[in-house]
Amino acid sequence: MDTPPVGPGRGPEKWLLRVGVVGLFIATPGVAVGYFEGFEDGTEAGAFALVMMSIGGLLTGLTALAGLARRLDPESRRERRRRTAVLASRRAPLATADLTYATLLEAAMSSACGAPRQQPLAPETDDRGQLVWWRDRGLLTAFRLPGTAATAVCTALVGLGGVLHIFGGAGRGWVFLVASACCTVVGVFEARRARALARVAVSEDVRPMRWLLLREPHDGDAYLVLYRADGDPDETAPMLLRIATKRQALRLAPAGVADVHGLLRPDAALVPWIDGSPVWTWHSVATLDLTSEGDQWRLTYLTGSIPRDARA
């Protein structure tokens, strides 16, 4: 009897995780209200906190027990191993001879069918030609700086409210102020990394490279497969660069030639310029070894030939 493929979102583990996340979202307001207003019986705040914590805790606890029981169940483990083995045997990774530039180009063209293209955002530069990195929304989003800044401001306001006795207490307010300071420190480090990457984007170490755009079949995360522009692309090992956000990939064609800034070496930071604007990523570039089974599986999966559940 054939086993139907089980993709993301269909397996029981996925549903258990979703129910557990819902339970955490329900319990969080109760914990916050109880932290500031107390859990005393007879008050509306205390009753709300206890009810929300009870419901959320019950959902989270039940899903945790169900997940643990399923994980420890020998039959469940055997079934997962059998299902993975069946899928892996049917969809083995492509051989090195099949992972050619033409094969990946065909996969890039297929994954781009029907995908709307957006206009590229022109980068802002100063009088010296340097990127104004704090105004580049793509770069800021790549390093999650807007979210970090919003978290730091919100926690600081809550902490000040406690210190000034607007709500809660001074002791609890100082906890939020410390959390805000930690978020600020994280934001400063990420801002320094973003600034360094902006310098790489305008560095003099630049070379033309062929690129292919591949997307994960399920999650939609986008990757650039980079080849040297001179010579036969199949004679050199390709390089893989993950794009920071899916929004950036919406404006890219399936393939082309880019001016890549940065030192061309393993684990280096590279910034390709495509259609007159940089493509940001906070991941370092990876040089693929097409004789390695792990890299073969990675490229084969990006071509859409292997489902996620079949990967080792």
C-alpha positions in Angstrom: 0.0 0.0 0.0 1.4 3.3 -1.0 2.0 6.0 1.6 0.8 9.4 0.5 3.3 12.2 0.9 2.9 14.2 4.1 3.8 17.8 3.5 4.3 20.6 6.0 1.0 21.4 7.8 -0.4 17.9 7.3 1.4 15.9 9.9 0.1 15.6 13.5 3.2 17.2 14.8 2.4 20.4 12.9 -1.1 20.6 14.4 0.2 20.0 17.9 2.7 22.8 17.5 -0.1 25.2 16.3 -2.4 24.3 19.2 0.5 24.9 21.6 1.3 28.3 20.1 -2.4 29.2 20.4 -2.3 28.2 24.1 0.8 30.4 24.7 -1.0 33.4 23.0 -4.0 32.8 25.3 -1.9 32.5 28.5 0.3 35.5 27.8 -2.3 38.3 28.5 -3.2 36.5 31.7 0.5 36.4 32.8 0.9 40.1 32.0 -2.2 41.2 33.8 -1.4 39.0 36.8 2.2 40.3 36.9 1.1 43.9 37.2 -2.3 43.7 39.0 -1.9 40.5 41.0 -3.7 37.2 41.1 -6.0 37.9 44.0 -9.4 36.3 43.9 -12.4 38.6 43.9 -11.0 41.2 41.5 -11.7 41.4 37.8 -8.0 41.5 36.9 -7.3 38.5 39.1 -10.2 36.5 37.6 -9.2 37.4 34.1 -5.5 36.4 34.7 -6.5 33.1 36.3 -9.0 32.2 33.5 -6.6 33.1 30.7 -3.7 31.3 32.3 -5.8 28.2 33.0 -7.1 27.9 29.4 -3.7 28.7 27.8 -1.8 26.4 30.3 -4.3 23.6 29.7 -3.9 23.8 25.9 -0.1 24.1 26.1 0.2 21.2 28.6 -2.1 18.8 26.7 -0.2 19.5 23.4 3.1 19.0 25.2 2.0 15.7 26.6 0.5 14.5 23.3 3.7 15.5 21.5 5.9 13.7 24.0 3.7 10.6 23.9 3.9 10.6 20.1 7.6 11.1 20.1 8.1 8.2 22.6 5.7 5.9 20.9 7.7 3.1 19.1 5.0 2.6 16.4 5.1 6.4 15.7 8.8 6.4 15.3 8.8 3.4 13.0 6.1 4.9 10.9 8.1 8.2 10.5 11.2 6.3 9.6 9.3 4.1 7.1 7.6 7.1 5.5 10.9 9.0 5.2 12.6 5.9 3.7 9.8 5.4 1.1 10.0 9.1 0.0 13.7 9.1 -0.1 13.9 5.9 -2.1 11.4 7.3 -4.7 13.0 10.7 -4.9 16.7 10.3 -4.6 18.9 13.4 -5.0 20.1 14.2 -8.5 23.5 13.1 -9.5 26.4 15.5 -10.0 26.1 15.1 -13.8 22.4 16.2 -13.6 23.0 19.3 -11.4 24.1 21.3 -14.4 23.5 25.0 -15.0 20.8 24.1 -17.6 18.9 21.9 -15.1 19.0 24.6 -12.4 18.0 27.3 -15.0 15.0 25.2 -16.0 14.0 24.9 -12.3 14.4 28.7 -11.8 12.2 29.4 -14.8 9.5 26.9 -13.5 9.5 28.4 -10.0 9.1 31.9 -11.4 6.0 31.1 -13.4 3.1 33.3 -12.3 5.2 35.1 -9.7 4.5 38.9 -9.9 7.6 41.1 -10.2 7.8 44.4 -8.3 9.8 47.4 -9.2 13.2 47.6 -7.5 13.8 50.2 -4.9 16.5 52.7 -5.8 19.1 52.9 -3.0 19.7 56.2 -1.4 23.3 57.5 -1.5 25.1 60.5 -0.2 27.4 63.0 -1.9 30.3 60.6 -1.7 28.4 57.7 -3.3 28.1 55.8 0.0 24.8 54.1 0.8 22.6 55.8 3.4 22.1 52.5 5.2 19.7 53.8 7.9 17.3 54.8 5.1 17.4 51.5 3.2 14.3 49.6 4.2 15.5 46.4 2.7 18.7 46.5 4.7 17.0 47.4 7.9 14.4 44.6 7.5 17.2 42.1 6.7 18.7 42.7 10.1 15.3 43.0 11.9 16.2 46.4 13.1 12.6 47.9 13.0 11.2 45.1 15.1 14.1 45.4 17.6 13.7 49.1 17.9 9.9 48.8 18.4 10.4 46.2 21.1 13.0 48.3 22.9 10.7 51.4 22.8 7.6 49.5 24.0 9.4 47.7 26.9 10.9 51.1 27.9 7.5 52.7 28.0 6.1 49.9 30.1 9.1 50.1 32.4 8.8 53.8 32.8 5.1 53.4 33.6 6.0 51.0 36.5 8.8 53.2 37.8 6.5 56.2 37.8 3.8 54.2 39.5 1.4 54.7 36.6 0.7 51.0 36.8 2.4 48.0 38.4 5.3 48.7 40.7 8.8 50.2 40.5 10.4 46.8 40.9 8.5 45.4 38.0 9.2 48.5 35.9 12.9 48.1 36.3 12.7 44.6 34.9 11.2 46.0 31.7 13.8 48.8 31.6 16.5 46.1 31.8 14.8 44.2 29.0 14.7 47.4 26.9 18.4 48.0 27.5 19.1 44.4 26.3 17.1 45.0 23.1 18.9 48.3 22.6 22.3 46.5 22.8 21.1 43.8 20.3 19.9 46.6 18.0 23.3 48.4 18.2 25.2 45.2 17.3 22.8 44.5 14.4 23.1 48.1 13.2 26.9 47.7 13.1 26.6 44.6 11.0 24.1 46.4 8.7 26.5 49.3 8.3 29.4 46.9 7.5 27.3 45.2 4.9 26.5 48.5 3.3 30.2 49.2 3.0 30.7 45.9 1.3 27.9 46.8 -1.2 29.9 49.8 -2.4 33.4 48.2 -2.1 35.8 48.1 -5.0 35.9 44.3 -4.9 33.3 43.7 -7.6 33.0 41.1 -10.4 30.2 40.1 -12.8 28.6 36.7 -11.9 25.8 34.7 -13.4 22.9 34.0 -11.0 19.9 31.8 -10.8 16.9 32.4 -8.5 15.6 29.2 -6.7 12.8 29.1 -4.2 12.1 26.5 -1.6 9.0 24.6 -2.7 7.1 24.9 0.6 8.4 27.9 2.6 9.2 30.1 -0.4 12.6 31.2 0.9 14.7 32.4 -2.0 18.3 31.6 -2.9 20.7 32.9 -5.5 23.0 30.3 -7.1 26.1 32.2 -8.3 28.4 31.2 -11.1 31.5 32.9 -12.5 30.5 34.9 -15.5 33.6 33.9 -17.5 33.8 30.4 -19.0 31.6 27.4 -18.7 29.5 27.6 -15.5 29.6 23.8 -15.1 33.4 23.8 -14.8 33.4 25.7 -11.5 31.6 25.0 -8.2 28.5 27.2 -7.7 28.0 29.4 -4.7 24.7 29.6 -2.7 23.5 32.8 -1.2 20.2 33.0 0.8 18.2 36.2 0.3 17.2 37.9 3.6 13.5 38.4 2.8 11.0 37.0 0.4 9.9 40.5 -0.6 13.3 41.1 -2.2 12.9 38.0 -4.4 9.6 39.3 -5.9 11.4 41.9 -8.0 14.0 39.4 -9.4 13.9 37.6 -12.7 14.7 33.9 -12.8 18.2 34.4 -14.0 20.7 37.1 -15.1 24.1 38.6 -14.6 24.9 40.7 -11.4 27.7 42.8 -10.2 28.7 41.0 -7.0 30.5 43.1 -4.4 32.7 41.5 -1.7 35.6 39.1 -1.4 34.9 35.9 -3.3 35.8 33.4 -0.7 33.9 30.9 1.5 31.8 32.3 4.4 32.2 35.8 3.1 29.6 38.6 2.9 28.5 39.3 -0.7 26.1 41.9 -2.0 24.8 41.3 -5.6 23.5 44.4 -7.5 20.6 43.4 -9.7 18.6 45.9 -11.8 20.4 48.8 -10.2 19.8 48.0 -6.5 21.5 45.7 -4.0 20.1 42.3 -2.8 20.6 42.1 0.9 21.3 39.1 3.0 22.7 38.6 6.5 23.8 35.0 5.6 27.3 34.4 4.4 27.8 32.7 1.0 28.4 28.9 0.8 30.5 27.2 -1.8 28.7 24.0 -2.9 30.5 20.7 -3.5 28.5 18.9 -6.1 30.2 15.6 -5.1 28.9 15.9 -1.6 25.6 14.1 -0.9 24.4 16.9 1.4 24.9 19.6 -1.2 23.3 17.4 -3.8 20.2 17.0 -1.7 20.1 20.8 -1.0 20.2 21.7 -4.7 17.8 18.9 -5.6 15.3 20.1 -3.0 15.6 23.7 -4.3 14.7 22.4 -7.8 11.5 21.0 -6.4 12.4 17.3 -6.9 12.4 16.4 -3.2 9.7 17.2 -0.6 10.8 18.6 2.7 9.8 15.5 4.7 12.2 13.3 2.7 15.3 15.2 3.5 17.8 13.6 5.8 
